[in-house]
Amino acid sequence: AQSVAQPEDQVNVAEGNPLTVKCTYSVSGNPYLFWYVQYPNRGLQFLLKYITGDNLVKGSYGFEAEFNKSQTSFHLKKPSALVSDSALYFCAASSSNTGKLIFGQGTTLQVKP
Amino acid sequence: SQTIHQWPATLVQPVGSPLSLECTVEGTSNPNLYWYRQAAGRGLQLLFYSVGIGQISSEVPQNLSASRPQDRQFILSSKKLLLSDSGFYLCAWSVQAITDTQYFGPGTRLTVL
C-alpha cells in the first residue's frame, strides 16, 4: 500500500534558525511529491513539488525540498525561519501508477521569536 | 487566473438533516475535481473525485454522495447527516494529468450536533 509518513507531530525552531520538516514516502512507480501549508481554518496552499530532474526543488516563501530516492525522503527546508512560517505542513505523494494524492498526517511548525 | 470557491464557509446542522456543499472553479475548463475531509485538523481523506461532468468516483463507503452537474461545479451531499460527518471539507481542482498540482479551496467547517 502506498503511504506518506511525517514522523514529527510538531517541530519547534527559533526565528532565524534553519528548519527541516521530514517526510518519507512509499509508492510504486515514479514518485511525484508535494508540500502544502495550511493556516488555521484555511485551505491548503501549494509550496512546491518534485516530478523529475534536479533533486533540490525551490518553492514559495523561500522553502525548498530535497528528493532523496535511496532514502525515499522529501524533506522540507528553509535556511532562516520566520514567525509567520508557523503553520501545519503536509507532505503528499502520487505516482506514475496512480494519480491519487496521498497525504501525510501533517507536522505543526512552531517558530518562536 | 484560476480561483476556487466553496460555500458555505461554516455550517452547523442537526443529526439526520440533509447536506449540500458547493464548490466552483473559475478560469479553467474540464478540471479534475476532488472532495476531501480533514478530521481534527490533521490528515486528509479523499472522498470523491471527478474527471468530467457526471463522472464521479467514490473512495470511501459512507452516507455522502457527490455530483458534478456542470464542468466547473462539484457538489457534496448527504440525505441524513451523522455525528461522524463533522469535519473540515476541502474541494480541490487540478489539470488533467497525474503530475499536476491540486489547488485547494478555502474549505467548509461542518459541525453536526
Boltz contact constraints between the chains, C-beta under 6 A:
constraints:
  - contact:
      token1: [A, 32]
      token2: [B, 99]
      max_distance: 6.0
  - contact:
      token1: [A, 43]
      token2: [B, 90]
      max_distance: 6.0
  - contact:
      token1: [A, 43]
      token2: [B, 104]
      max_distance: 6.0
  - contact:
      token1: [A, 43]
      token2: [B, 105]
      max_distance: 6.0
  - contact:
      token1: [A, 43]
      token2: [B, 106]
      max_distance: 6.0
  - contact:
      token1: [A, 43]
      token2: [B, 107]
      max_distance: 6.0
  - contact:
      token1: [A, 44]
      token2: [B, 104]
      max_distance: 6.0
  - contact:
      token1: [A, 46]
      token2: [B, 101]
      max_distance: 6.0
  - contact:
      token1: [A, 49]
      token2: [B, 101]
      max_distance: 6.0
  - contact:
      token1: [A, 51]
      token2: [B, 99]
      max_distance: 6.0
  - contact:
      token1: [A, 94]
      token2: [B, 98]
      max_distance: 6.0
  - contact:
      token1: [A, 99]
      token2: [B, 98]
      max_distance: 6.0
  - contact:
      token1: [A, 101]
      token2: [B, 102]
      max_distance: 6.0
  - contact:
      token1: [A, 103]
      token2: [B, 43]
      max_distance: 6.0
  - contact:
      token1: [A, 103]
      token2: [B, 44]
      max_distance: 6.0
  - contact:
      token1: [A, 105]
      token2: [B, 42]
      max_distance: 6.0
  - contact:
      token1: [A, 105]
      token2: [B, 43]
      max_distance: 6.0
  - contact:
      token1: [A, 106]
      token2: [B, 42]
      max_distance: 6.0
